[in-house]
Amino acid sequence: MTSFTSQGPLVVIAGGSSAAGIAVAASLVAAGMRVVTVGSDAGRITAAANLTGGAVPFSCDLADPDAVSALVAKIHTDFGPVDGLVHLVGGWRGGGGITAQSDADWDFLHTSVLSTLRNTTRALYEDLAASPEGRLAIVSSTSVTAPTAGNASYASVKAAAETWVQSVAQGFGSSTAPEQSAAVVLVVKALVDDTMRARSPERSFPGFTDVAVLAQAVTSLFGKPGLNGARIIL
């Protein structure tokens, strides 16, 4: 078992091998938190964790509820109860119009965005609700409030994810200490990182949110009161 040098809150990042996952994990580690970063590919998540300054990697198919239950049991055994869940699993599919929204794209989005969120939040709900600073955060999209025919499937699944988080927030709010835990939606048009800029130097990425900005926003959620149910546009 890997041990942490910090005694700070224990945060699980779901989908930690992306640029956003690396940035968020590094920011949380720098803030003194213990971070478990999770991805579906063992090699990729290990490589990502090595860039964070101290996150511990785990591989898991987050679309499989039994695998998620086993993961949480392992985290409990190794590190104890969880204080935070940052859900970054996603992806985009779409294009064309309504008739071009394929079943394959819908199935991918439903599994990667919504099923993984349901599985992880159900497995960790009791931990987060009991924590003195429990936090759930997801990244959603401006397309939820401004959908188009070409992103109908994506916007619909993201809207469902936001509804799920608001339901978690209501659950937190009905506890005996309603301000103790918070479920929050962070909204972006899209994310950008240095690799994307280097790959397309001719693009300016207007309206995109840098992963460093997202990372700081996630880190700032901990210890900040009055956030339960908030929808924050970055």
C-alpha positions in Angstrom: 0.0 0.0 0.0 1.2 3.5 -0.9 1.1 5.9 2.0 0.4 9.6 1.9 2.7 12.2 3.5 -0.3 14.5 4.0 -3.2 14.0 6.4 -5.5 16.2 4.4 -8.9 15.3 2.9 -9.0 12.2 0.7 -10.3 13.0 -2.8 -11.0 10.5 -5.6 -10.7 11.7 -9.1 -12.7 9.7 -11.6 -11.2 10.0 -15.1 -7.8 11.1 -13.9 -5.7 10.3 -17.0 -6.9 13.3 -19.0 -5.1 16.7 -19.0 -7.9 18.0 -16.7 -7.5 15.0 -14.4 -3.7 15.6 -14.1 -4.2 19.4 -13.5 -6.9 18.8 -10.9 -4.9 16.1 -9.1 -1.7 18.2 -9.0 -3.6 21.2 -7.6 -5.3 19.2 -4.9 -2.0 17.5 -3.9 -0.3 21.0 -3.8 -3.1 22.1 -1.4 -2.2 19.3 1.0 -4.9 16.8 0.0 -4.6 13.0 -0.4 -5.6 12.2 -4.0 -6.6 8.9 -5.5 -6.7 9.2 -9.3 -8.7 6.5 -11.2 -8.7 5.6 -14.9 -9.6 2.6 -17.0 -6.1 1.9 -18.4 -3.5 1.0 -15.8 -0.6 2.3 -17.8 -2.1 5.6 -18.6 -3.4 6.4 -15.1 0.0 5.5 -13.6 1.7 7.8 -16.1 -0.8 10.5 -15.3 -0.3 10.1 -11.5 3.5 10.5 -12.0 2.8 14.0 -13.2 0.8 15.1 -10.2 3.3 15.3 -7.4 1.8 12.6 -5.2 -1.6 11.2 -6.4 -2.0 7.4 -6.1 -3.3 5.6 -9.2 -5.9 2.9 -9.4 -7.3 1.3 -12.6 -11.1 0.5 -12.7 -13.9 0.3 -15.2 -16.1 2.9 -13.7 -19.0 1.8 -15.9 -19.1 -1.5 -14.0 -20.8 -1.1 -10.6 -19.3 -4.2 -9.1 -15.8 -3.0 -10.1 -16.5 0.4 -8.5 -17.7 -1.2 -5.3 -14.5 -3.2 -5.2 -12.4 -0.1 -5.8 -14.1 1.8 -3.0 -13.6 -1.2 -0.6 -9.9 -1.1 -1.5 -9.7 2.6 -0.9 -11.4 2.3 2.4 -9.0 -0.5 3.4 -5.9 1.4 2.3 -6.8 5.0 3.2 -10.1 5.3 5.0 -13.3 7.1 4.1 -13.4 9.5 1.2 -14.0 13.3 1.5 -14.3 14.3 -2.1 -15.2 12.9 -5.6 -14.3 14.9 -8.7 -16.0 13.3 -11.7 -14.1 14.0 -14.9 -15.1 11.0 -17.0 -16.7 12.1 -20.3 -16.0 12.6 -24.0 -18.0 14.1 -26.8 -19.9 12.5 -29.7 -22.2 14.3 -32.1 -22.4 16.4 -35.2 -24.9 16.6 -38.0 -28.6 17.1 -37.1 -31.2 15.3 -35.1 -31.3 12.4 -37.5 -27.5 12.1 -37.3 -27.6 11.4 -33.6 -26.6 7.8 -33.7 -27.4 5.1 -31.2 -23.7 4.3 -30.9 -22.9 7.9 -29.9 -25.8 7.9 -27.4 -24.7 4.6 -25.8 -21.1 5.9 -25.5 -22.2 9.1 -23.8 -24.7 7.5 -21.5 -22.1 5.0 -20.3 -19.1 7.3 -20.1 -20.8 10.4 -18.6 -23.9 9.2 -16.7 -23.3 5.5 -15.8 -19.9 6.3 -14.3 -21.3 9.2 -12.4 -24.2 7.1 -11.0 -21.8 4.3 -10.0 -19.2 6.4 -8.3 -21.7 8.7 -6.4 -23.8 5.8 -5.2 -20.7 3.9 -3.9 -19.3 7.0 -2.2 -22.4 8.8 -1.1 -22.3 7.8 2.5 -18.7 8.8 2.8 -19.3 12.2 1.3 -22.5 12.9 3.3 -20.7 12.0 6.5 -17.5 14.0 5.8 -17.2 17.4 7.5 -16.1 18.8 4.2 -17.6 16.3 1.7 -17.5 17.5 -1.9 -18.9 16.2 -5.2 -18.0 18.1 -8.3 -18.6 17.4 -12.0 -17.8 19.3 -15.1 -20.8 20.1 -17.3 -21.3 22.1 -20.5 -22.9 25.3 -21.6 -24.7 23.2 -24.2 -27.1 22.1 -21.5 -28.7 25.6 -21.6 -28.0 26.2 -25.2 -28.4 22.9 -27.0 -28.2 22.5 -30.8 -29.4 19.7 -33.1 -25.8 18.6 -33.6 -25.1 18.1 -29.9 -28.5 16.9 -28.9 -27.2 13.6 -27.4 -24.3 15.2 -25.6 -26.4 18.0 -24.2 -29.1 15.6 -23.1 -26.7 13.3 -21.2 -25.0 16.3 -19.6 -28.3 17.6 -18.5 -29.1 14.3 -17.0 -25.8 14.3 -15.2 -26.6 17.8 -13.8 -29.9 16.5 -12.6 -28.3 13.6 -10.8 -25.9 16.0 -9.1 -28.8 18.2 -8.0 -30.4 15.1 -6.6 -27.3 14.3 -4.6 -27.3 17.9 -3.4 -30.8 17.5 -2.1 -29.8 14.4 -0.3 -26.9 16.2 1.3 -29.2 19.1 2.2 -31.6 16.8 4.0 -28.9 15.7 6.4 -28.6 17.0 10.0 -25.8 19.3 9.0 -26.9 20.6 5.6 -23.9 22.9 5.0 -21.4 20.1 5.8 -21.4 18.5 2.3 -21.9 20.0 -1.1 -22.5 18.7 -4.6 -21.5 21.2 -7.3 -21.7 21.6 -11.1 -18.9 23.4 -12.8 -19.8 24.6 -16.3 -17.5 25.2 -19.3 -17.9 25.6 -23.0 -14.9 23.3 -23.5 -11.5 22.7 -21.9 -8.1 23.5 -23.3 -4.6 22.6 -22.3 -1.1 23.3 -23.5 -0.9 20.2 -25.7 -4.0 21.2 -27.6 -2.6 24.7 -28.1 0.7 23.2 -29.4 -1.2 20.9 -31.7 -3.2 23.8 -33.2 -1.2 27.0 -32.9 -3.5 28.7 -35.4 -6.5 28.4 -33.0 -7.3 30.9 -30.3 -9.9 28.6 -28.5 -12.3 31.4 -27.7 -14.4 30.8 -24.6 -12.5 27.6 -23.7 -11.5 27.1 -20.0 -7.9 26.2 -19.3 -7.5 23.1 -17.3 -5.4 25.1 -14.8 -8.5 27.3 -14.1 -10.7 24.3 -13.7 -8.1 22.8 -11.2 -8.1 25.9 -9.1 -11.9 26.0 -9.1 -12.1 22.4 -7.9 -9.5 23.0 -5.2 -11.3 26.1 -3.9 -14.5 24.1 -3.3 -13.0 22.5 -0.2 -13.6 24.5 3.0 -15.9 26.9 1.3 -19.4 27.0 2.7 -22.7 27.6 1.0 -22.0 25.6 -2.2 -24.5 22.8 -2.1 -26.4 22.7 -5.3 -24.4 25.5 -6.9 -24.0 25.6 -10.7 -20.8 27.6 -11.3 -19.9 28.9 -14.8 -16.1 29.1 -15.3 
